[in-house]
Amino acid sequence: MSRKTLQRLHRRGHKFYFRAVVPKRWRVAVKAFEIKFSLHTEDRTIANIRCRSLSNAFDLFFREENLAQIPLERINEAARTYFQECLNKAFELRFDLPRDGMVDLDFEIEGSRQRIAELRKMLKTLKFDPWVRAAASELLASSNHSDFSLDALSYASMLVAKAQLLQNTFLMEELTGGDYDGAPNDPIFAGILPNKLPDAFGEPVAKAATLGATIETYIALKRDTWVAKTEGDQKRSLYLARDLIGSLRPMKGIGTDDIRLVRDTLMNLPKNALKSKLNEGKSLLELTQSNAEGKRLSFTTQDKYFSMIRSFFKWAVDEEQIPKIPGPNIKIIGALKEAAIDERDPYTPAQLISIFSSPLYSGCKSSARRSTSGHEIIRDGYYWVPIVALYSGMRLGEIVQLRVNDLKIEEEVAYFDVCLEEESDKALKTSSSIRRVPIHPVLISLGLLEHHQKMKKQHKARIFDDIKPSGAGYYSGNFSKWWGRYARKIGVRTVKTAFHSFRHNFTDALREADVPDDVNRQLDGHVDKDRNKDAHSRYGKKASLKRLYDGITKVNYPKVAELLATSGPTKNVNTSGTCSIG
């Protein structure tokens, strides 16, 4: 490290700071004798690295040849002209806003106060938002120079930010009855006052749509189209963006830097940061800073939340709230790669044998000790759900919410009617999830229809009524966690497998049996890919129940069927239906 850099590294208590003396010719412009930054670390090695970076940037900005392309006074003169225009605009608003009965003056005052805080932060860090930089570029262009340095742009951005800060200060003081004295302490803008009256007062100024209010409008419009889980995820993602960007920020003032901030925060949030009660009262900044080396949200979750935020801004464009989506090219880094890694595998034949020869099916100790070998086979929901998943391909959420009246018989074919009902707590992933799934002969031979009749006689609402909902209200929540624990105890849990692996087994079995693709997709509850290609494919009915039944009967796992036969009605069976998660 150079001697100069070492001289600029200082320690106060446990924290390290960067301090550098401003060259004399710059002190009037920046209104400072020295510049000081906290390096936000107690580690000397990290402090050295950050200090070196800041020192290089400092020397680059204040180098002797800086601003050589444009004389400094010419930039200052352009900045004074820009500030005069800003002040005249604020003067016009000072008259127009109180005359507009639709304007909330307190809201406007708070908006100016918030913008002042943002601009002060920019001046402190020399990190300017796109609107400041754009105005600075126009300011430099007005100096009749098309060739200007990055240093000139930084200096002009600083002047523009100061001009906007003073403009908002003037408006806030005027609207609150305070005094504005022309910024006498500023060597460039001192003494400048409004120099013309507004042309007319007749046209009211439209109230700018804010991010917070627009998000609430969006949620209110979309709420009826979301299931409870989706609504929760949407609110978490949108409120995160609101808290980072600012609830009172005008929609038209949101730019690429704001979207980048949201992206960077998402990529550094701790796992379950937006759900855990332990994080209540903590700011997003605190959460990210406290998680420097900890586990973060999975890339899949990051991408999901970020996509929801992106969909909101796309809706805002459609509603003509904003002209274009801000930061259209900002992406979650690594999300696509991670999504491929996260794709679940089907269970291997060996894993399936381990599962269906485990104590849950061969005999367990009790309902509380299902992973321990014993003499009881408890044929309740915990017994049935994995088998139904393997032989139907249905999603866990679809299985556990099945109601007694969802098992139907038509033309001697028993089937599950996967549907939504009014005044029920059922939810489906997509509209294509609504379908009929014939019940596989193996399930019938094992006594599923008898189990259904028993639930019906007991006036139970659901076929697997012993599966209780989680605290969030989802029937799949508790079971999913239980299955993860059970799979670990019997030695089949891996990073690439989960309960959803049964669905992959089913799809693979359909392919291996050469089941027609349209039947395959209909049984899985996927959109028919051909239906989006041309009008012809969208005519006519879906596959008949008979075709679906013929397809599903071709699904075959010989070893599994043999193992399940030994856990059938002929073996010592506990049919109490009672269960505690273990």
Disulfide bonds with the S-S distance in Angstrom:
none
